[in-house]
Amino acid sequence: MFNNATPASLDSLLPVDMALKAEQIGVKKAHQQPVGLIVLSILAGAFIALGAVFATTTVAGAGGVLPYGVTRLLSGVVFSLGLILVIVGGAELFTGNNLIIMAWASRKVSTALLLKNWLIVYVGNFLGAVGTAALVFVAGQYAFGQGAVGAAALATATAKVGLGWWQALALGILCNGLVCLAVWLTFSARTTTDRILAIVPPIAAFVAAGFEHSIANMYFVPVALFIKAGAPAAFWADIGRTAADFGALTWGAFFFNNLLPVTLGNIIGGALLVGVVYWFVYLRHPAAPAPAAQGTRDEQPTPVRAPAELSAEPVGNGHR
């Protein structure tokens, strides 16, 4: 018996099919059960934090040895581990879930469901990232390299809380534009290798350029605050500094000078500058039905459909 089914194509999806895929995944995400959503959100926060651990360790002690740009590039390439774990492993990341706006703009997701998803995922990401920061602190990883890792963490966090409010907002916009473009590119992928190759360049670019990612900052700043509050005297002796040298590094500065404006910027950059733009180009007009075959009175028009694989995409491997 012959199988007349069309074989699956290995070609990447074109942008119009990527938009349909993003819309369908957005609907699935918006209707996901809260318990599973919060667990996957905690995982995503932890995954991004692991990328941040990798990045901090890689640049530890590199100042004055490597050029600034090379150091930033290395940090960005290794930080991309976080989004690779999210996309390939399956987790729910607030910044990537900004693309649910495409399903919302098509009126397939209500405002209440959109905001509910964002809130649950944001809280879960915070728990996962801060929990990982606490675990890294308890493990004493910051003391490795004669305190070089902890010194790098303190310098990174101090720079982040020292940003101006509007500067942090703008850096957040730029960051999530690139993050959501990375996620958008994965919608064209057919294989795990495709996804990984699509993720690394945009993520390396935002880190190298110094843009601000709200979920990453949920690790970068808290781990430095834990170090400031609880590192032993031996650590401070190793780096030649004291906790008093980091007086500007406080929880209040983290929440109001960094996390708030960066989060707002991430929403603008991801939802508006990527999600809404691609929705406007590809989805604002619903697909028209195909014309009926001529000369067949009883044949009904067949609606234009997205490729078969679009409806089979698992929720855990959609946009984050």
N, C-alpha and C positions, 0 to 999 in steps of 0.2 A: 504494500500500500504506500502510495507516494504522499509525502507531506508537502503541501503547497504553501505552507506558511512562509512568510518572508523572513529570511535569516536576520538575526540581530546584527546591526551595523557596528563596526568599530570606530567609525568616524565620530568626531566630537559633535555635540549639538550646536546648532546655529543660535544666534541671540534670541530669535523669536520663540524657539522651543525652550531656551533657558528661562525666558520670562514666564512661560506657561508652567514650567517646572517650579519656579520660585513661588508662583501663585498657589499651586496645589500644595506645596510643602507648607506654605504659610497657613493654609486652612487646617491642615493636619496638626500643626503646632498649636494653633489657637484653641483647638478642641482637645488637647491632650489632658489626661487626668492629672490633677494637682500633685498627687503623691509621686508619681513617676517624674513629673516635671521638676519638682524640687530636688529629687535625688540627682537627676541628670544635670541640673544647674549647679549643685555643689561640686559635682565632678568637673564641670567646665571651669569653675573658679580654681579648683586644685590644678587642673591641667595648665591653665594660663600661668599659675604661680610656679609650676615646675619649669616652664619656659623661662620665667623670670629668674629662677634660681640658676639655671644654666647660663643665662646671659650675665648675671652678676659675677658668677664664678669665672667666666671666660675673660671678662675685662679687669678682674682683680689684679692690681699691680701693673697694668698696661700703661697707665699714665706716664708720659715722659719717655716711654720706651718705643711705642708705636705712634705713628701720626694719628691725630684725632679721628679723621675720616675712616681710617682702617680699623681702628678700635670700635667705632660705631657700627661699621659694616659687620664685623665679626659678631658683635652683640646681636644685631638684627637677624643674622642668618640662624644663630642658635636659638634665639627667642621664638622663631617660627615653629619650634617643636610644640609650643602650646596650642596653636590653632590646628596643627596637624593631628594632635591627639583629640581635639574636639571634633573635627570633621570626620576623620577616619574611625576613631574609637566610638563616636556617637555621644554627644553631650549638648547641653543647651546654654549658649553664650548670649548674654544680653546684647552685646554690640552687633553680633550677626543677626539676632532675631529682630533687629530694627527693620530687616527686609520683609517682615510680615506686613509692613505698610503696603506692599503691593497687592496682597489679598484684600486688605482693608479698602484700598482705593477702588478695587473692583466690586466692592460691596458684598464680598463673600465672607468677611469677618467683621463683626460689630466692633464699635469703639470700646465697649466694655470688655470684650474678650481680648482685644489687642492690649489694652492697658493692664488687664489681669495677668496676661502672659509676661509682659515686660516687668511688672512688679515682682512676681514670683521668681522669675529668672534672675533679676537683679539681686534680690535678697539671697537666693541660693548661691550665686556667684560670690557674693561678699563672704558668706559663711565658708565656702570652700577655699577662697584665697587667704582669708585671715587665719583660718584653721591651719592651712599649710605653712603660713608664716610662723605661727606659734610652734608647730612641730619642728620646723627648721631651726628655730631659736633653741628649743629644748635639746635638739641634737647637737648643738654647739658648732654647726657648720660654718657660722660666721667667723669663727676663730681660725679657720684653716688658712694656710699660707702666712702664718704669723700675724693673723688679724687682717690680711689684705682683703679677704672676702667681706668681712664686716665693715671695713673702711670704705669699700666701694659701695656697699648698701647704704651707709650713712650719707655719703656724698650724693648719691642718686636721690635719696629721699629729701635731703635738704634743698637740692636744686628744684625739686618738684613743688614743695610747699612755698618756695620763694618766688614762684611765677606770679605775675600780675593776673588779676581776675579775668580780664578780657583777653590777655595773652593765652591763658589756660583754655579759655573757651575756643579761641581760634585754633590752637594746637589740637584740641579735641575734635574739631570739625575735620581738619586735615587727616587726622589719624583714622577715624572711622570711615572716611571716604575710601581710604586704601584697604582697610580691613574688609569692608563690604564688597569692594571690588575683588578682593581675593576670594571671598565666598561666592560671588557672582561667577567668577571664572570656574570654580569647581562644579557649577551646574552644567558645564559643557563636557565634563569628564566622563569617561566610560570605565576607567580603571583606578585603582588606588594610586598607582604611579602618576597618572594624570593629575589627580587631586593634589598630591604632594608638590609636584612641579608647578602647579598653578598657585599654590599658597605661598611658597618661599619668597619670590621677588617682591610682591606688595608688602608683606610683613617686614622683610629686611629693610625695605625702603622707609617705612614709617618709623621704625626704631632708629635707623641710621640718621634720619632727619631730625630726630628729637621730638616727634609728635607724641601726644598724650592719650593713653588708653585707660579708661576708667577701671576696668577689671584688673588689668596689670598693676595699676596703682594701689589696688586693694591688697596686693602683696608687697610691692616695693616700699611703701611708706610704713605700714604696720610692722614689718620685720625690723626696720630701722628703729622704730619706737620701742620695740621689745629689747633691742640691743642697748639703746640708750638707757632704758630703765633697769635692765637686769644683767648686763655684761659684767664679769668680775674685773677686779683691778688689773689682773694680768693682761687682759685684752687691751685695756686702755694704755698700759705700759708698752705693749707691742706696737701700737699705732702712734704713740706719742701724742695722744689727745686725751681729753676728759669729756665726760657727759655734759659738763657745763658749756663746752664749746658749741653745743648743738641746741642752744636755747630756743631757736626759732622752730625747732622740730617738735610740734605738739599735735595732739589729736584734733584740737580745734582748727589749727591751720590746715591739717589734712582734709577735714570735712568741708570747710567753707572756702579755703583758698585754692583747693585743688579738685577734690572729688566732685563737688557741686558743679563748677563751671565745666570741667572736663566731661562729665556725664551729659550735660546739656549740649555741649559741642558734639559729642559722639552721636547723639540722636539727630542733630541737624545734618551732620556729615553722612551718616548711614541711611537714615530714613528719607531725608529730603533730597540730598545731592546724588544718591545712588538709587534707592528704591523708587521714589516718585518719578525721577527722570526716566528710568527704564520702563516703568509702568506707562508713562505718558507716550513714550515712543512705540511700545509694542502691545499694550493691553487696554488702552483707553477705549478702543472700538472693539466690541465682541466679534469673534469670528463669524462670518456669514455662512449659512448653509450652502453646501454644494448643490448645483442645479440638478434636477431629476433627469434621468436618461431619456432622451427623446424617443417617442413611439411606445413608451411603456406606461399605460394609463394608471395602473395600480401601484407603480413603484413610488415610494416616498423618498423625498430628498434625504440624503445622508449628511448629518452635521459633520463639519470639519473637526477632527479630533487631534489632540496632541499625540505624539508617538506613544506606543504602548508602554514603554518603560517609564514614562513620567508618572503614571498612576501607581507604579510599583515601588517607588522610592520610599524606603523606610524613614519614619519620622526622625530617628536618631542620627541619620546621615544627611539631613537637610541643612539649611542655612542656620548659622549660630548667631 
